[in-house]
Amino acid sequence: MIRVTSTGFHTADSAAHHYVLAGQPVVFESQVAALSAFYIGPASTRFSELLLHFPEPIRLDQQNAELCYQGQTPIHNRLRGIQYWRKSHRAQIDVDGRPICLIDFDEKHIHLLNEASFDARVNLEVIIGPALVLLLAELDTYCLHAGAVTTPVGNIGIIAESGAGKSTFSRHRDTLWQQISDDILPVQAPEFKDQKPLLLPRFPQLKLPNATVEKSASGKLSLDFLVRLHPEPADTLYFDRLDRRAAMLQIIRHTVATKLFDRDAMQRHARFAKSVCGTVPVLEIRFPRDKKQLASMRMKTIEALAKLRALA
């Protein structure tokens, strides 16, 4: 269970609240309107009392922690300065010089460090973004910057650079091409060598209304294919199966928050990428950036993957 508490924001209702994100139970100190699609219900009074009386953690800064990352990332519609502090099993994320949250990796705990609500956009994007993503990685679940669809030939993850058409290509069409993820796709590492990784698509897509896709899937689904959209368009649809090394590099490149991984996390992540490539075909496709041809391109993709599966 992952717990999310706050320094100063409290609502009139005293109960903590249960959500399920990427298959993990997550308990917030108060309700989060933006996550209503993932809401399970209120926690018990006893549990709420324990959560609300969690001791205030010690904040991290240059006096007591190591600055592991400093850079810029888009948050709430513009680039913002990010600082990531780390000391032992705890970390802190600052935005534009303002502390946002502490992360306790041992306790699976996120603590908000300002007076605004969980729904305040910067708070929400940091908590659901790097903070939760880092805790999920500790549980061998990695969030890909990817869309995903279910099709008659299986479940397809779709990775691409920003602006390459990932959301457009994966957008819901019908029962033959049903979108289950738009932008962030949690993938659980396989438990055994010959097993496929599992998709956990019930995860907030904060760019979308109600933070969820039109036809959201529940439960765990196998990842059957991974497709990378080449950033350059082509006149016709073109497929190229990537070798294991190239496929691993694409998985690593398109995993969220890797710049914040420590050495152990990077090693686990490399093992994860290797295990995915051992059971999941990874292909790169080029296609015309013509919306009139989009339906045809999707069907040709299904046909090509069906042929690949038949050869396996």
N, C-alpha and C positions, 0 to 999 in steps of 0.2 A: 504493500500500500504506500502511495505517495501522499504526503500531507503538504498543504499550502496554507500558511498563516500570514498574519499581517501585523505590522508595528502599531498602526494607528487607526485604521479604518474599521468601524464596527457598525452593523446595521441594528435595527430594532429587534430583529429576530436573532435569538441567541444560539440557534442550532447550527452545527456544521452541516455540510451538504456533500453527498456522494455523487461522483461522476465516473464514467468509464471512458478512458482515452487510450487508444491503441491497445485495447485489451487489459489495461491496468486500472485498478481502482484508484481514483484520485479524490482526496477529501479536501475541500476548500472550507476555510473558516466561515465564509458567508457565500450566498448564492452569486453566481456569475451569469448575468443575463445573456452574454454573448455565447455561452456554452449550453444554452437550454436544450439543444438537440441531443446532448450527451448526458443529461441529468437523470439520475436514478431516484433520489429522494433524500430526505433529511436524515442525519445521523442520530443516534440515540442521545438522550440528555447527558448521560454519563460520559460518553465519548466526546461530546461537544465541550463539556466542562474541562476535560483533560486537554483538549486541543487548544481551547481559548486561554488556558493558563500555562502555555508553553513558555519557558523562560526566554527573555530577549537575548538573541545571540550577539556576540562581539563582532562589530563591523571590521572589515579588512581594509587596509590602505598601505601606503609605502612604509609605514612604521612597523607593521607586523606581518606583511605578506609579500609574495613575489608577484610582480606584474608580468603575467604570462602572455598577454596579447593586448595590443592596442591598434585600433584601426577604425575604419568606417564601414557601416552597413546600413541598408535602407530599413528604417523603422517609421511607421506612421507617415508614409508618403514622402519621406525625404532622407537623405544621408545623415547619419548621426555618428558622433564619436563613441566608440565602445572601448571600455577597459575591462579586462578580465583578470581578477586577482585570485591567487591560490595559496593556501596554507594547509598542508596535510590533507585531511579529508573534507575540507571546506573551501568554497569558492564564492566570489562575489562578482556581480555584473553591474557596472556603472554605465550610464548613458549621458553623454554630454557633461561629464563630470559629476553627475548626480547618482548616488547609490540607488539601485532599483531592487535588487534582491540578493539574498544569501542562499547558497545551496550546500546542504550537508549530505554528502554522498553515503556516509554510513547509515544515517537515519532516514534517508530518502525523503528529505524535507526541504521545501522552498519557503523562504520567509521574506515577505515584501517589506521594504525598508523606508517607505514613504507614506504619507497620510492619504493619498488618493486610493480609489477603489480598485479591485481587481479588474473591473471593466474599463478603467482609464486606458486609453489605447496603447500608450507606451508600456505600461505595466503588463497588459494582456499579451502584447506581442513578445515581450521578453520572457514572461513566464511560460507561455505555450511554445515559444520559440526555443532559444538556446538553453534555458534552465531545464525545461522538461525533456528536451531532446538529449541533453547530457545524462540525465538520470535514466532515461530509457536505454541509452547506450551501455550503461552499467549492467543492464538486464539483457544484454545481447539483442536488443532491438534497435535498428538503425533507421533513421528517417532520411529517405531519399527525396531529393528535389525532383519529384516525378508525378505524372498523372498515371492513371491505371484504368483499364477497361476489362470487362468480362465479355468473352466471345464464345462461339461454338467450339473453337479449338483450344480454349483455355484462357487464363488470366494473363494479361499483358501489362507490364510496367513500361512507362514511356518517359525516358529521361531526355533532357535537352537544355541547352543554355537559355537564359532569359531572352525572350523575343524570337525564339526559333519556331514557335507555333505549337508548343506542347499542349497548352490548354485547348486550343482550337482543334487539334488533331484528336485529342482524347474526349472531346465533348460528347455528351450523351446523344445517341441517334435513335436506337430502338433496341429490341431484345437481342439483336445480333451484335450490338456494339454499345454496351451499357457502361457508362462512366461510373467508377467507384471512388476515384480520387482525382483531384484537379491539380494540386501543387505540392503537397507534402504526403509522402507515402511511407508509413512505418513498415519495416520488413524485419521479421523475427528470424534469427539464425536457425538453421536446421539443428535438431538435437542429435541426429546421427548422420554419418558420412554420406549415405546414399539418399537421404531425404531432401526434398525441395524446401527452400525457405518459405515462410508463411507471410502473407500480406495481412496487415491489421488496419484496414482502410477507415475504420471508425475513429477518425482523428480530425480535429478542427482545421478546416480550410478557411483561414481568416479573410481571404480575399473575396469569399462568396457570401451572399445573403444567408443568414442563419448559420454561417460557418460550416455548411455541409453541401454536398453535391445533390443533384435532383433525385437520384435513385441510390441512396446510400446502402451499402451492403453491411450485413452484420456477421459476426463470427470471424473465423480465420479461413483464408483462402490460399491455395498454393500459388506461388509465383511460377508460371509455366514458361514465359518468354520475357526477355527484357530487350526493348528496342530503343536505340538512341537515334534521335532525329538530327541529321547533319545540319549545321547552321546555314549551309549554302543550298539554295533551291536547285532543282534539276528539271529538265523538260519532260522526263518520264520517271516513273517510280523505279528506284534502283535499290537492291538489297545487297548487303555485304556482311557475312558472318565474321565477327571479330575473333581473333585468337585469344587464348586465355589471358595473356599479359595485357593486351589492349582492352579486353573486357574488364579486367580488374581495375585498370586505371580509370575507366569510365565510371565504374561504381564508386571508387574512392573520390573522384572529382565531383560527383553529384550527390554526395552525402552531406547533410546539413551539419554545420557547426564543427567540422573537422579541425578548423584552426584553433579550437579551444581544447582539443584532445591532448592529454599528457602522453608520455611514452607508452605506458601500459595500454591506454585506450587505443592508441594508434596500432599497436601490435594486434590487439583483439580485432580491430576493424579490418586489418589486412587479412587476418584469418577468415573473417566473415566474407570479405570480397572473394577470396579464393574458394570458399565453400559454395558460394552462389554460382560461380562460374563452373564448378564441377558438375552441377545438375541442371543449370538453366542456360539454354542457348541465348547468347547476346548478339544482336544484330544491329547494324547501322543502316538507316534508310535515307535516301534523298527523294524528294517528291516535289511536284509543282506547287507553288504557293498560290493556288487558284481555288477559291472556295467552291466554284462550280464543279470541280473535279474531286472534291473532298470525299464525298460518299463513295465514289468509285475507288479512290485510293485506299479507303478503309477496307472495302471488300477484297481488293487485291492483296492487301496485307494479310487478311484472314486466309485467303487461298494459298499464299506463299508459306505461311506458317503451318498450314495443314499439310502441305507437301513435305516440309522439313520434318514434321512429326512422323509422317509415314516412313521416312527414310531412317529414323532413329532406331 
